[in-house]
Amino acid sequence: MNSSKYQAIGNMEDKYEFFAELADRFRALTKLEAVLVGGSAFEWHFPSLHASEDLDIVIQATLPKTREFETLLVELGFVRTGRCWASPLVQYTVEIVGSTLALAPGGVGADVVVVQSPFSKKTFTLLSSTMMWCDRAIAWEALPYSERDARHTLLAIKQFSEKIDFVRARQVLRAAGILRRLRQRVASIPEWNGHDDIFNER
């Protein structure tokens, strides 16, 4: 591994540029995609709502392939600390949150998009904006007192509704068994007036 090249990567301030390089190297080694999920994927789609210092990754494969990705991280100077991987050269931590892209509920893993990094224009894959909105709605249902997830769920509708396919979102939330519960929850929250029909059965 070319350490001088890695030094340049590590000093880059843009985490999406770093992730694109990481995903590109993994693709060259395995022909598989490292898919960005979690907070950084949410931030990409809804940039004014959240900022994350973590890169959560799922490997797009039918069999577990985490070992290959971990080997790449080690070669790049990362050390595992608990669930996360960190390097003194990179300000972002990396966590492999899934060994395959068969995310629950069934079919969600297919909802990915390919985008370009800001500077080098290398491509990388992340969950779609609709799936990232569903991710926050599911988290809010599981943790009803999570102000962050509640805020993200509502503000994404108010500020970025054009990025969310609500027909697909309702399919996902229905499959997760929480569409009706979310409808009941927002009915009693004044801030949701005018937006509560998002969770209607259709």
C-alpha positions as CSV (number, residue, x, y, z in Angstrom):
1,M,0.0,0.0,0.0
2,N,1.4,3.4,-0.9
3,S,1.7,5.2,2.4
4,S,2.4,8.6,0.9
5,K,-0.9,8.3,-1.1
6,Y,-2.7,7.3,2.0
7,Q,-1.2,10.3,3.9
8,A,-2.9,12.6,1.2
9,I,-6.2,10.7,1.6
10,G,-6.0,11.0,5.4
11,N,-5.5,14.7,5.4
12,M,-8.5,15.4,3.2
13,E,-11.2,17.3,5.1
14,D,-14.1,16.0,3.1
15,K,-15.3,12.7,4.5
16,Y,-17.2,11.8,1.3
17,E,-14.0,12.2,-0.7
18,F,-12.3,9.9,1.8
19,F,-15.1,7.3,1.7
20,A,-15.1,7.4,-2.1
21,E,-11.4,6.5,-2.1
22,L,-11.9,3.8,0.5
23,A,-14.9,2.3,-1.5
24,D,-12.9,2.5,-4.7
25,R,-10.0,0.5,-3.2
26,F,-12.4,-2.1,-1.8
27,R,-14.1,-2.4,-5.2
28,A,-10.8,-2.9,-6.9
29,L,-9.9,-5.7,-4.4
30,T,-13.2,-7.6,-4.2
31,K,-15.5,-6.3,-7.0
32,L,-18.0,-5.5,-4.1
33,E,-19.5,-2.2,-3.0
34,A,-19.1,-0.7,0.4
35,V,-22.4,1.1,1.0
36,L,-22.6,4.2,3.2
37,V,-25.5,4.1,5.7
38,G,-26.1,5.8,9.0
39,G,-25.6,9.5,9.9
40,S,-23.2,10.4,7.1
41,A,-25.6,9.0,4.5
42,F,-28.5,11.0,6.1
43,E,-26.3,14.1,6.1
44,W,-25.5,13.7,2.4
45,H,-29.2,13.7,1.5
46,F,-30.4,16.2,4.1
47,P,-27.3,18.3,4.7
48,S,-28.8,21.1,6.9
49,L,-30.3,18.7,9.4
50,H,-27.4,16.7,10.7
51,A,-23.6,16.4,10.9
52,S,-21.8,13.1,11.6
53,E,-18.1,12.2,12.2
54,D,-18.7,8.5,11.6
55,L,-18.8,6.5,8.4
56,D,-21.1,3.5,8.8
57,I,-20.7,0.9,6.2
58,V,-22.6,-2.1,4.9
59,I,-21.0,-4.5,2.5
60,Q,-23.1,-5.2,-0.6
61,A,-22.7,-9.0,-0.9
62,T,-24.6,-12.2,-0.5
63,L,-22.0,-13.6,1.9
64,P,-20.2,-12.0,4.8
65,K,-17.3,-10.0,3.5
66,T,-16.3,-8.0,6.5
67,R,-12.9,-9.6,6.8
68,E,-11.8,-8.3,3.5
69,F,-12.8,-4.8,4.4
70,E,-11.1,-5.0,7.8
71,T,-7.9,-6.2,6.1
72,L,-8.0,-3.1,3.9
73,L,-8.5,-0.9,6.9
74,V,-5.5,-2.4,8.7
75,E,-3.4,-1.9,5.6
76,L,-4.4,1.7,5.6
77,G,-3.3,2.2,9.2
78,F,-6.6,1.8,11.0
79,V,-6.9,0.1,14.5
80,R,-10.0,-1.4,15.9
81,T,-11.3,0.1,19.1
82,G,-14.6,-1.5,20.2
83,R,-17.0,-1.5,17.2
84,C,-15.2,1.3,15.4
85,W,-12.0,1.6,13.4
86,A,-9.8,4.7,13.8
87,S,-6.6,6.1,12.4
88,P,-4.5,9.1,13.6
89,L,-4.4,10.3,10.0
90,V,-8.2,10.4,9.5
91,Q,-10.7,12.4,11.5
92,Y,-13.5,10.1,10.8
93,T,-14.1,6.7,12.4
94,V,-15.3,3.7,10.3
95,E,-17.8,1.1,11.5
96,I,-18.9,-1.9,9.6
97,V,-22.5,-2.3,10.7
98,G,-23.5,-5.1,8.4
99,S,-21.9,-8.0,6.6
100,T,-24.5,-8.0,3.8
101,L,-26.9,-5.5,2.3
102,A,-30.0,-7.6,3.2
103,L,-31.2,-4.9,5.6
104,A,-34.5,-5.4,7.3
105,P,-37.3,-5.1,6.4
106,G,-36.9,-7.2,3.3
107,G,-36.0,-5.4,0.2
108,V,-34.6,-2.2,1.8
109,G,-31.1,-3.2,0.7
110,A,-32.0,-2.7,-2.9
111,D,-32.7,1.0,-2.3
112,V,-29.3,2.5,-3.0
113,V,-28.0,5.3,-5.2
114,V,-24.6,5.9,-6.8
115,V,-23.2,9.4,-6.5
116,Q,-20.0,11.3,-7.1
117,S,-17.6,12.6,-4.5
118,P,-17.2,16.4,-4.4
119,F,-13.7,16.8,-5.8
120,S,-12.3,13.7,-7.5
121,K,-15.8,12.7,-8.8
122,K,-15.2,9.1,-7.9
123,T,-18.4,7.2,-7.5
124,F,-19.7,5.6,-4.3
125,T,-22.9,4.0,-3.2
126,L,-25.2,4.9,-0.3
127,L,-28.7,4.2,0.8
128,S,-31.3,6.4,-0.9
129,S,-32.8,9.5,0.6
130,T,-36.1,7.6,1.1
131,M,-34.4,4.8,3.0
132,M,-32.5,7.2,5.1
133,W,-35.8,9.0,6.0
134,C,-37.3,5.6,6.8
135,D,-34.2,4.8,9.0
136,R,-35.0,7.9,11.1
137,A,-38.7,7.2,11.3
138,I,-38.0,3.6,12.4
139,A,-35.5,4.9,15.0
140,W,-38.0,7.4,16.3
141,E,-40.7,4.7,16.6
142,A,-38.2,2.5,18.6
143,L,-37.1,5.4,20.7
144,P,-40.1,7.6,21.1
145,Y,-38.3,10.1,23.3
146,S,-35.4,10.6,20.9
147,E,-35.6,14.3,20.0
148,R,-33.0,14.0,17.3
149,D,-34.9,11.2,15.4
150,A,-38.3,13.0,15.9
151,R,-36.8,16.3,14.6
152,H,-35.1,14.6,11.6
153,T,-38.3,12.7,10.6
154,L,-40.4,15.9,10.5
155,L,-37.8,18.4,9.2
156,A,-36.9,16.2,6.3
157,I,-40.6,16.3,5.2
158,K,-40.8,20.0,5.6
159,Q,-37.5,20.9,3.9
160,F,-36.7,18.0,1.6
161,S,-40.1,16.4,0.7
162,E,-39.1,16.2,-3.0
163,K,-36.3,13.8,-2.0
164,I,-38.6,11.3,-0.3
165,D,-40.7,8.7,-2.2
166,F,-43.5,8.4,0.3
167,V,-45.2,5.6,-1.5
168,R,-42.0,3.5,-1.1
169,A,-41.6,4.8,2.4
170,R,-45.0,3.6,3.4
171,Q,-44.2,0.2,2.0
172,V,-41.1,0.0,4.1
173,L,-42.8,1.2,7.3
174,R,-45.8,-1.1,6.7
175,A,-43.4,-4.0,6.3
176,A,-41.7,-3.0,9.5
177,G,-45.1,-3.1,11.2
178,I,-45.0,0.5,12.5
179,L,-46.9,2.6,9.9
180,R,-50.1,2.6,12.0
181,R,-48.2,3.3,15.3
182,L,-46.5,6.3,13.7
183,R,-49.8,7.6,12.5
184,Q,-51.2,7.3,16.0
185,R,-48.2,9.0,17.4
186,V,-48.2,12.1,15.2
187,A,-51.9,12.6,15.6
188,S,-51.3,14.0,19.1
189,I,-48.3,16.2,18.1
190,P,-49.2,19.8,17.0
191,E,-46.0,20.2,15.0
192,W,-47.2,17.5,12.7
193,N,-50.4,19.2,11.7
194,G,-50.6,19.2,7.9
195,H,-48.0,16.5,7.6
196,D,-49.7,13.6,9.5
197,D,-51.2,12.1,6.4
198,I,-47.7,10.9,5.5
199,F,-48.4,7.8,7.6
200,N,-51.9,7.1,6.3
201,E,-52.6,3.7,4.9
202,R,-53.1,4.0,1.1
